[in-house]
Amino acid sequence: MSESAAVPVAVCQFAPTASRADNRERIAGLTADAAARGAKLIVFPEYSSYFVDPMDQSLVANAEDLDGEFVAMLTALAADYAVVIVAGLAERASDDRRVRNAVVAVRGDGVLAVYRKQHLYDAFGQAESDWVEPGAVGEASTFEVGGLRFGLMTCYDLRFPEVARSLVDAEADALVVPAEWVRGPLKEHHWTTLLAARAIENTVYVVAADHPTPIGVGHSQIIDPQGVVLAGVGTEQGIAVATVERSAIDRVRAVNPSLRVRRYAVVPREA
């Protein structure tokens, strides 16, 4: 990969609803805005295709296949604006009771990578596993843009450093984190702290897109390999843009070779 590789990235913070058509319209508008600001990778939150709070059986009724209208729309937008788009969706599962909490990365010529959430949000009084089928462990979902490699994870996965480390072991230069980080006591603090921690401990960029308040905490961010926030959004809907650069990763790793000197590996296990 080129030492001069640099990719402008955008995080788009918006609130998906129970209207799939409205969600697609909002994504189209935000994509146009982000592309106009120079972004070549545009990241949307978890459950961008369809979202209700609390979760209910309507998730299953509104789930789509990867060849459905949501991914087709993303692919068409990516072609129109010559960008790569990452977004979360409710994907049809292997049974008729649940969905898959999936994230796709698409280019104008099709899907580049798919990630299905491994750690379901059964915490803080929530039970995502009532409605969601967990993804398989052990496979890193990555894709390339402009000579840099990006790895996919989502939301609650952020609390498990092994997920991020497995992506870095697959040579990811940046972690892409679509999320619906549910608001609550100290949750904003956890979100921003963990985003920075994953960047610092892995000497990579972190590109995170959340839902705004009142359900999410907002604070979508692009963070450099030293944990510095390069660009971010507050608690309302909006877009932040910054550039991911190979040279910055190399500079940090030259003085902080933590990946090279570590003495433990990540070993997947089934729940």
N, C-alpha and C positions, 0 to 999 in steps of 0.2 A: 504494500500500500504506500502511496505517496506521502513523503514527509510534509508536503505542503498542503495536504488535503484539508479543506475547510468547508463546512456545510452550515448555511443559515437555517435555523430551526425555529418553529413557532409552537407555543402551547396555546390552545384555544379553550378557555374556561367558559362553559355554558351549562345550562340546566336542561337536560333531556326530560321529556314528559311522556305521557301515555299516548301522544299523537305521533305515530311514526312519520306521517307526512310533514308535520311541523318540524320534527327533528331533522329530517333530510333538508328541508328548506333552510333551517338555521345553519347547518353544516356547510351548505353551498355558499351562503353569504360569508361565513367566517373564512372559508377556504379562499374565496376571492380576495378578501381583505388581507389575509396572511401572505398570499402569493404576491399581492401588490407591494407588500413590505419587504419582498425579497426572499421569503422562506422557500426552501427546497424540500424540507421535511415538516409536515404539519401534523400535530398530535392533538387528538380529542380525548375526552374522558371515557371512563368505564361506562358501560350501558348507554352509549350514545344513540343506539338504534331505538331503544324503548326503556322507560324507567317508571316505576311506581314505588311509592313509599307509604305504607309498608308493602313489601313484596306479596304477591298473591298469584292465583292461578292464571291471571291474565298474562303473566310472563310467558307461559307455555303457548297460549293462543297467539302471541305476537312474536314468537321466536322465528328465526329464518335460517335457511341453509346458507352455506357459503356462496352458493350460486344464486342467491335470492336478490331482491331488489335493493337492499341496503348496500351490499358489497358491490353490486353493479353500479350503483350511484357513486360510491367512492371511487371506483375505477374510472368512471367517465370523468369525474372531476379531476382526478389525477392526470388523466390524458389532456384535458382542456388546459390545465395550468402548468403542465410539465413538472409535477411535484410527486412526492411520495406522501401518502396519508396513512396515519395510524388511528384507529378508533376501536372502541369496545362495542360489542353487540351481544344480544341474547340469541344464541345459536341453538337450533334444535338438537336435542340430546338423543340418547339411545333408547329412551322410553318416553311415554306420553305424560309423565308426571313432573319432569324437571327440564331445565335448559342447561346449556353450557355457557358459562361466563367467558366469552372469547374476546380476543383482541386480534385484529388483522392489520397487516401492513400491505398496502396495495400501491402499485404503479399503474401507469396508463395501459400496460400490457397484461395486467393481471395481479394475482395475489403473490406477494413475496414471502410472507411468513404468517403463521397462525400460532397463537398462544392461547391455551385454555387454563384458567386460573387453578392453581394447585392448592393453595391454602384458602379455604372458604371461611367467610367471616362469621364464625360461631363464637362471638365474643361481645362483651359490652352489651349484653342483653339481646343480641341479634342471633339469627339462625339462618344464615344463607343456605346451608346445606338442605334445608327443607325444600328448597326450590331449585337448587343448582347441583349438577353432577360435576365432581372434581375432575380436573385434568390429570393426565398421566404424569408421573415424575420421571426425571432422568434425561429429558431431551431439552436442550437449549434452543429457543426460537430466536434466530438472528436474521438480519438482512443488511445489505450494503447500500449506502448512498454516498456518492461523491468520494469514494476511496476510504470511507469510514464504516465501521461495523456497529450496528445498533442491536441491542438485545431487549426482548419484551418480557415484562412482568406486569402485575397489576395489583394495586390497592393493598390489601392485607398481606400480600407477599412481601411487602416492604419491611414487615416486622421480622422476617426470617432472612438473616444475612446470607444463608447458604444459597438462596435463589440468585441473588446478585452475583455471588462469587462463581456460581456455575456458569453464568453468562460471561463473566470475565475470563473464565477458563476456556470458553469458546471464542475468545479473542474479541469480545465486545469492547468498543471504545466508549460507548455511552449506553446507559440504561434508560429505557423508555417506560414510563410508569403512568398509564391511564388509571384513574381512580375515581371512586365515590367515597371519599374519606368522611365518614359520618361525623357530624358535629357532636360535641359533648365536652365534659370537663377535661381539660388538659389535651384535648385531641389535636387542636391546632399546634400546640407545642410538640406533641409526638410526631406529627406529620413533618414539620420543618426540621426537627432534630434528626429524624431517621433519613430523610432525603439527603441531608448534609453528611450524615455518617456513612451511608452507602457510597457517596462520592469519594469521601476522604479515605476510607479503608480500602477501596478498590482502585484509587487513582484514576477515576473515569468521570465523565460528565453524567449528570442525571437530568432527564427531561421529563417533567411530571405535569400532567393535566388533571385537574380536579373539577368537581361540581362546585358552583358558588354556594354561598349561604342562601337560605337558612338550613338546607339539609346537609350539604357539604361544608367544609371549612374554607374552601377557596385556596388562595395562595399557591396557584400553579406557578412552577418555577423552572428555570434553567440554571443548573449549578455546575461550576467548573470542578476539575479534579482536586482542588484544595478545599472544596466546600463553600466557595464564595458564590453567592447568588448573582448571576450576570443580568438576569431579567426576570420579572415576575408580575403577577396580577394580584390585586387585593382580594376582597371578598365578593366583588360583583363580577358580572360577566365581562370578558375582555380577552385580549391577545397580548402575549409577550414574545419578543423575537430576540435571539442572540445567535452567535456563531460558535459551532463546535469545531475545534482546531486540533489537528494531529500534533502540531508543534507544542501546544500547551501541555498535552499529555506527556510528551517526551521530556519536557523541562521538569515537570513534577516528578516523574519516575527517575530522573537522573539524580535527584537529591533525596528522594523517598522511595527506595527500592523495596517496599514492603511486600509486593507480590512475589518478587524474586527470592526473598529470604524466608518466606513463610514455611512452616514445617508440618502443616496439616492440609489434607485434601477434603473435598466435599464428597460424601458417599450417600446417594439417595436411599431412602427407605420407604416402604409402603406404610400407610397409616394403620 
